[in-house]
Amino acid sequence: MITSLRAELLRLLGTPATGRFLLGGLAIGLFLTGGLVLLGPERMNPPMPLPDTPTAARGLLGVLVLSAPVPVLLGSRSMTDEYEHHTIVPTLTAQPRRAVVVLAKLLSALLTGLAYGAVLAVGAAVGMWGGCRLAGIHLGLEVPALLADVGRIGLAMALYTVIGVGIGALVPRPQLCLGLIVGWFYLAESLLSVVPGARSAYPWFPGGAAGAVTGQSFVLDALAQTSGTAPVELLPGWAGALVLLGYAAVAAGVALVTTLRVDVR
């Protein structure tokens, strides 16, 4: 197990795409906080108040959940790249126990996701603080509270990375996996959050669980306001984290009895 985990970490560290994802996380954190402050939150649709109160500042940080597919894609690549470049054969030759391979990928994705989440959190904190300074706005959050909020968002992104491994193991074709991730997180979840029969289940969806972890629900509240429905009540933070881990475990488990049982060539 240790050997497989070390091999996965070396592969991730040696892949240029990992560095690009980390830089992307920094850019996303900077723009979705500092950029929006400078552009004017009141120009958004629906408009947002200036981040000069704790509620408004946390609402602006909630926009970061829009970047959720990025860490999911980061995690999925640990599986899809293996099939795309046919490196899955030597991987399984070195470690024939496929459950060990998947577990090593899940653990390495968690570590990589924590790095991504930390970079995103730093970018968000710097962007929010710097944007408010440049715009002459008094930030409604003290620095410790700001760091705690962006830290929870970073943790949610790390858990999303683990989910990505499960999805990549279940759907190893890169293009199909990409379409599934983008389609679900940017389209299906948003639609289901305002469908009367499905709204009660939304807290158990990945987006709802991530909102519980971060304590942010700006996108969800905006959709409710636009559709004229009542906001959805999310789970406690700890329950949201367990739900996200559960999704990763279920996807990886299904992959072990379906996709990963098929002979590879």
N, C-alpha and C positions, 0 to 999 in steps of 0.2 A: 504494500500500500504506500509506504513512504517513498519507494522508488518511483512509483507511478505518479504520485503527487509532485515529486521533484521534477520529473520529466515534463509534466504539464506546465509547471511554473516556468521552466526553462524555455519551453516552446512559446508560451505567451510573451515572455520578456524578449524573446528573439524575433517576434513578429512585428513588423513596422506598424501594422494596423492597430495594435494595442496602444502604441504611443499616440497615434492619430485620434483614437477614441478619447484618451486622456486629455489631449489638447482641445478636442471638441467639447468635453465636459467643462473645461475652464472657460472656453468661449461662451458656452450656453449659460453658465452661471453668471458671467459678467454681463451679457447682453440682456437676459431675461429679468435682471434686476436693475442694474445701473442704466442700461440702455432705455428701458421703459420709463425709469424715473426722469431721464433727460428728455425723452420724447414727449412725456406727459401722460400719466395714467388716465387722465380725464378724457383722452382721445380714444381710448379703447372702446370696444363694443361688447358688452355694456361698459359704460364709463366706470373708472375706479377712483376712489378718493386719493389724495396725496398721502404718502406713507408717514404722516406726522402723528399718527396715533398707533398704539400697538395692534389694534384690529386691522387697520388699513395696511400697515407694514406686513403683517402676516398674510393678509390677502394677496399682496403683491408677490410675496415669496411662494404662494400657492401656484402661481403660474408655472413654476418649475416642473410641476407634474406633467406638463405638456411634453417634456423631454423624455418621458418614461420609455418609449420604444428604443432609445439609444442604448441604455445598458442592457435591455433585453437582447438587442442585436449583438452586442458585445459578447454576451454569454452564449448565444446560439452559435456563434462562429467557431467556438471550440469543438463543436460537433460537425457543423456543415462543412467547414474547411477540410476536415479529415476525409470526408467523402468526395468533395470536389477535387481535391488534389491526390486522392487515392493513397493517403498516408494512413488510413484506417487499418490497412492490412499489416504493415509493420508494427503499428500500435498494438493490435490484437495478437500478433505473433509474440511480441515481448511480454504481454500480459494477457493470456488467454481468458482469464476470468473477467467477463465483460462487466459484471457488476462493480468490480474494483475499478475498472477504467472509468465508468460513469461516476462513481463516488469521487475519484480523484479529480475529475473535471468539475464536479459540483463544488468541491472544496477550493480548488484553484480559482474558480469563477467567483466564489465568495470573497477571497482575498483580493482578486483583481477588482471586483465590484466595490469593495471597501476603499481601494485606492481611487477608483473613479468617483465614488461618492464624496471622498475627502476633497478631491480636486474641484468637483462641482460646488461643494459647500464653501470652500475658500473663495472661489470665483463669485459665488452669490453674495457672500458677506462683504467682500471687497467692493463688488459692484453696487450693492445697496448703500453701503456707507459712503463710497466715493461719489456715487450719483447724487445722493442727497447733499453732500458737501458742495459739489459743483453747481447744483440747482438752487442752493441756498435754502434747503428744506431741513427742518429739524427732524431727524429720524425718530420715530415714535417708539423705538426699541433701544434699550440699553445694550451695550456690547455683549454682556454675558447672555442675555435673552436672545439676541440675534444669533450668537454662535450655537446656542441650544436648538433653535429652530432650524437653522441650516444643517446642523448635525443630524437631526431626525430625517430631514429630506435626503441627506447623503446615505443614511442607513436604508431607507426605502429603495434607493437606487441600487444599493448593493444586493438587496434581496431580489430585485428585478433581474439582476445579472444571473442569479442562480436559477430563476425561472427560465431564462433564455437557454440555459444548458438543457433543461428538460424538454423545451420545445424543439431545440435543434436535434436532440436525440430521437424525438418522435417524428419529426419532419426533416430529414437530413438533406433534402434538396434545397440549395441556397435560395433560389428565386421563389420557390413555393413558401419557404419559411419566412422570407422577407414580406411577401404579400400577406401571409397570415398574421404576422405581428403588427404590421402597419394597419391592416384592415380591422383588426380587433381593437387595438388601443386608440386609433384615431377615428373610427367610424362606429363599430358595433357597440362598444361600451357607452359612447355618447348617446346613441339612439336608445339603448336599453334603459339609460338612467331617467328618461322622460316617458317611457312606455308604462302606462298605469299598472299592468299586470306584472311587469318585471322590476319596477322600482324598488319593491320591498326586498328583492334579492341583491340589489346593487352593492350593499355593504360587503357582500361576500365575493364580489368580482375583484380581480386584481387591482383595478383603479380605486375601488372603494376601500380595499384593504390598505393600499398605499396611502390614501387620504387619512385613514385612521392612524397610521404610523407617524405621518408628518404633522397631523393635526391641522392640515390645510385642506380646504374644500372650495377654493375660489371657482374652479372650472365647473364643479358640480352645482354650486350655488348660482353661477351665471346661467347655466342651462335651465335650472329650475325657474329662474326669473324670466328668461326668454319664453319658456313654454307655459308660464303661469301656474306652475305646480309648486307644491310645498317642498322645501329642501329635504333631502334624505338624511336620516340620522345614521351616522357611521358607528362602527364598532370601537371599543377601547383600543388604545395603541398596541398593547401587548397581543390582543386578539388579532389585530390586523397583521402583525408580524408572523404569527402562527399560520394565518391563512395563506400568506405569500409563500412561506416555506412549504405548506401543504400542497400548493399548486406545483411547485418544483418537484416535490417528491412523487406526486401522482403522475406528472408527465414523464419523469425518469422511469418510474415503475412500469408504466404502460409501454414505454419504449423497450424496456428490458424483455418484455414478453411478446413484443411484436417486431419492431424494426431491427433491434439488435440481435434477434435470434436468427435473422436471415443470413445466409452465408455471404461473405463479401469477397470480391475478386479484384 
